[in-house]
Amino acid sequence: MQFYLMLFRKTYVRNFQYRMAAMANNLGSLVFGFMYIAIWQGTLGPERHVLGFGQDEMGWYMAFVQGIFFLSFMALPRGFEIEESVRTGSISLQMMRPVSFYGYYLAHGFGYHAYNFLFRSIPVYLILSLFVGFPSFDMANLPLLVLSLLFSAYLGFLSNYFVGVVAFWTNSTRWAFLVMYTLINTFSGFLVPLPILPGFLAPLSLVSPFAGMNYYPAMVLLGRPTLLGVLVPLFWCVALTIVALRVTQAARRKLEVQGG
């Protein structure tokens, strides 16, 4: 455990070496956040509502999801650069370490998450909210909000980890990244609240693993928590962890068979 805590801390501290890059990313996120808010508020106007989302609700929603964007897999190194380790062969040395391969990247990922949450998510959310206001929040929902954010961060880690371990079977993870990027943008609620999606996509997205990344945490903030908003992310966190551990074992066997 001490090793993983040390890795978490080192990853967190290392990010301070790239503060200018973080500030540039924050600025870009603010620009996109203002664009999304302006589009939705201009579309809805002061009177129109869509499935319970009016001009104010949509502003609060977009400000929040733009902030927690930095807990998604897109704010992590693509596939944790496992592809490069496989290509150079250094992955064999990493697999020989007396530590969990999965645990190594879990500590690594949450080191990024901790830095991103404190120095990217919170500033972006606060700045955007200065322009759209803050929703009234029942402090009794704070533990649920914290739990939802942890689910979001863990699901973001898992999606990025799956992109990385694909490298054991393919020459490139770029296609896996693009597929995951598309799925998350569509089904996480980042671009639009999920009930607004057309046809069967709305109910399908609400039970997908991606809904726990943005939509369900945002619903807690807006005072609309549901049992589904806890059970769906919890189920996928457990199920995908089991899958990730099985895939890791398969990757290890494949490396040994190839003589790595």
matplotlib code that plots the C-alpha trace (Angstrom):
import matplotlib.pyplot as plt

x = [0.0, 2.8, 4.2, 0.8, 0.5, 4.0, 3.2, -0.1, 1.8, 4.6, 2.1, 0.3, 3.4, 4.8, 1.9, 3.1, 5.9, 3.3, 1.4, 1.4, 0.0, -2.7, -3.6, -3.8, -6.1, -8.2, -8.5, -9.6, -12.1, -13.6, -13.9, -15.8, -17.9, -19.0, -19.8, -22.0, -23.7, -24.4, -25.8, -28.2, -29.3, -29.9, -31.8, -34.0, -34.6, -36.1, -39.4, -38.8, -38.1, -37.0, -37.7, -37.3, -34.2, -34.7, -32.2, -30.9, -30.8, -28.9, -26.4, -25.8, -25.6, -23.1, -20.9, -20.7, -20.0, -17.4, -15.6, -15.7, -14.5, -11.1, -12.1, -12.8, -10.4, -9.7, -7.8, -5.5, -2.5, -3.9, -4.0, -1.4, 1.1, 1.0, 1.2, 4.7, 5.8, 4.6, 6.2, 9.6, 9.4, 9.8, 6.4, 8.0, 10.1, 7.0, 5.1, 8.0, 7.7, 6.3, 3.3, -0.1, 0.0, -3.6, -2.9, 0.1, -2.0, -4.9, -2.5, -1.1, -4.5, -5.8, -2.7, -3.7, -7.3, -6.4, -4.4, -7.0, -9.8, -8.1, -6.5, -8.6, -12.1, -12.8, -11.4, -13.3, -16.5, -16.3, -15.4, -18.3, -20.7, -19.9, -21.7, -24.6, -25.0, -25.0, -27.9, -29.4, -27.8, -29.0, -26.0, -27.6, -26.8, -23.1, -22.0, -23.9, -22.2, -18.8, -19.6, -20.9, -17.6, -15.6, -17.6, -17.0, -13.2, -13.0, -15.1, -12.8, -9.8, -11.3, -12.1, -8.6, -7.1, -9.0, -7.7, -4.2, -4.3, -5.7, -2.0, -1.2, -3.3, -3.0, -0.2, -2.1, -4.6, -5.6, -8.8, -9.7, -9.2, -11.5, -14.2, -14.1, -14.0, -17.1, -19.0, -18.2, -19.1, -22.4, -23.6, -22.0, -24.1, -21.2, -22.8, -26.5, -28.5, -29.2, -33.0, -32.9, -31.2, -33.6, -35.5, -33.9, -30.6, -32.0, -33.0, -29.9, -27.6, -29.1, -28.0, -24.6, -21.4, -20.8, -23.8, -22.0, -19.2, -21.2, -25.0, -25.6, -23.2, -24.8, -28.2, -27.1, -25.8, -29.1, -31.0, -32.4, -30.6, -32.1, -31.5, -30.7, -28.0, -26.2, -26.9, -25.9, -22.4, -21.9, -22.8, -20.5, -17.6, -17.7, -18.4, -15.7, -13.2, -13.7, -13.3, -10.2, -8.5, -9.4, -8.1, -4.9, -4.4, -4.9, -2.4, 0.2, -0.3, 0.0, 3.2, 4.7, 3.6, 5.4, 8.5, 8.3]
y = [0.0, 2.4, 2.0, 3.0, 6.0, 7.1, 6.7, 8.6, 11.5, 11.5, 11.7, 14.5, 16.5, 16.0, 17.8, 21.0, 21.0, 21.6, 24.5, 26.6, 23.7, 23.3, 27.0, 26.8, 23.8, 25.6, 28.6, 26.4, 24.6, 28.0, 29.1, 25.9, 26.1, 29.6, 28.5, 25.6, 27.7, 30.5, 28.0, 26.4, 29.6, 31.1, 28.1, 27.9, 31.5, 32.8, 30.9, 27.6, 24.3, 21.0, 18.0, 20.1, 22.0, 25.7, 28.5, 28.6, 24.8, 24.3, 27.0, 25.3, 21.9, 22.9, 24.8, 21.7, 19.1, 21.3, 21.4, 17.7, 17.1, 16.9, 13.7, 11.9, 9.7, 12.6, 14.5, 11.5, 10.5, 8.4, 4.8, 5.7, 5.4, 1.6, 1.4, 3.0, 0.6, -2.4, -1.1, -0.6, -3.8, -2.0, -3.4, -6.8, -5.2, -3.5, -6.8, -8.3, -5.8, -7.3, -5.0, -5.1, -3.9, -2.7, -1.1, 0.7, 2.5, 3.1, 5.0, 6.8, 7.7, 9.1, 11.1, 12.9, 13.1, 14.7, 17.5, 18.0, 18.2, 20.8, 23.0, 22.5, 21.3, 23.6, 26.8, 26.2, 25.4, 28.5, 30.9, 29.6, 29.7, 33.4, 34.0, 31.6, 31.5, 28.7, 26.3, 26.0, 22.9, 20.8, 20.0, 16.7, 15.7, 16.5, 12.9, 11.7, 14.3, 13.2, 9.6, 10.5, 12.3, 9.3, 7.1, 9.6, 9.6, 5.8, 5.3, 7.8, 5.8, 2.5, 3.8, 5.0, 1.8, -0.3, 1.9, 1.3, -2.5, -2.8, -2.3, -5.9, -7.1, -4.3, -2.1, 1.1, 2.3, 5.4, 3.6, 2.5, 6.1, 7.5, 4.9, 5.6, 9.4, 9.1, 7.0, 9.2, 12.4, 10.8, 8.9, 10.6, 13.8, 16.0, 17.7, 17.3, 16.0, 12.3, 12.4, 14.9, 12.3, 11.0, 7.7, 4.7, 6.5, 8.2, 5.1, 3.2, 6.0, 6.2, 2.6, 2.9, 3.1, 6.6, 8.1, 8.0, 10.3, 13.5, 13.2, 11.6, 13.8, 16.8, 15.6, 15.5, 19.0, 20.2, 18.6, 15.6, 12.6, 9.2, 5.6, 4.8, 7.5, 5.5, 1.9, 2.3, 3.8, 1.3, -1.6, -0.6, 0.2, -3.3, -5.1, -3.2, -3.7, -7.5, -7.2, -5.0, -7.6, -10.4, -8.5, -7.7, -11.4, -12.2, -9.5, -11.0, -14.5, -13.1, -11.3, -14.5, -16.6, -14.1, -14.4, -10.9]
z = [0.0, 0.8, -2.7, -4.3, -2.0, -3.0, -6.7, -6.2, -4.5, -7.1, -9.9, -8.2, -7.5, -11.0, -12.5, -10.9, -13.4, -16.2, -14.7, -17.9, -19.9, -17.2, -17.4, -21.2, -21.0, -18.4, -20.7, -23.6, -21.4, -20.3, -23.9, -24.8, -21.6, -22.4, -26.0, -24.8, -22.2, -24.8, -27.3, -24.9, -23.2, -26.6, -27.8, -24.7, -24.0, -20.8, -21.0, -22.8, -20.9, -22.3, -20.0, -16.9, -18.1, -18.5, -19.2, -15.6, -15.2, -18.4, -17.5, -14.1, -15.8, -18.5, -16.0, -13.8, -16.5, -18.1, -14.7, -14.1, -17.6, -16.0, -14.1, -17.4, -19.3, -21.7, -19.0, -18.5, -20.7, -23.5, -22.4, -19.7, -22.6, -22.3, -26.0, -26.0, -23.3, -25.3, -28.5, -26.8, -24.8, -21.5, -20.5, -19.8, -17.0, -15.6, -15.5, -13.6, -10.7, -7.5, -7.6, -9.2, -12.8, -12.4, -9.0, -10.4, -13.0, -10.6, -8.3, -11.3, -12.6, -9.3, -8.9, -12.1, -10.9, -7.6, -9.3, -12.0, -9.6, -7.4, -10.0, -13.1, -12.2, -9.4, -11.0, -14.3, -12.5, -10.3, -13.1, -15.3, -12.4, -11.8, -15.0, -14.7, -11.0, -8.5, -8.0, -4.5, -3.0, -0.1, 2.0, 3.0, -0.6, -0.2, 0.7, -2.4, -4.5, -3.3, -4.0, -7.5, -8.2, -7.0, -9.4, -12.2, -11.5, -11.3, -14.5, -16.2, -15.1, -16.2, -19.7, -20.1, -18.8, -21.3, -24.1, -22.9, -22.5, -26.0, -27.0, -26.0, -29.0, -31.5, -32.9, -32.1, -29.5, -31.5, -32.8, -29.3, -28.0, -30.8, -30.1, -26.4, -27.0, -29.1, -26.7, -23.7, -25.6, -26.7, -23.6, -20.6, -20.7, -21.4, -24.5, -23.6, -20.6, -21.4, -21.4, -24.3, -26.6, -29.3, -29.3, -27.7, -27.0, -24.0, -21.9, -23.2, -22.1, -18.6, -17.9, -19.6, -17.7, -19.2, -17.5, -14.2, -15.5, -16.0, -16.0, -12.6, -10.7, -12.3, -11.3, -7.6, -7.8, -9.3, -6.5, -8.5, -7.1, -7.9, -6.8, -10.4, -10.2, -7.5, -8.6, -12.2, -11.6, -8.7, -10.8, -13.7, -11.3, -9.9, -13.2, -15.1, -12.4, -12.7, -16.5, -16.1, -13.8, -16.2, -19.2, -17.2, -16.6, -20.2, -21.2, -18.9, -20.4, -23.9, -23.0, -21.5, -24.5, -26.8, -24.6, -23.1]

ax = plt.figure().add_subplot(projection="3d")
ax.plot(x, y, z, "-o")
ax.set_aspect("equal")
plt.show()
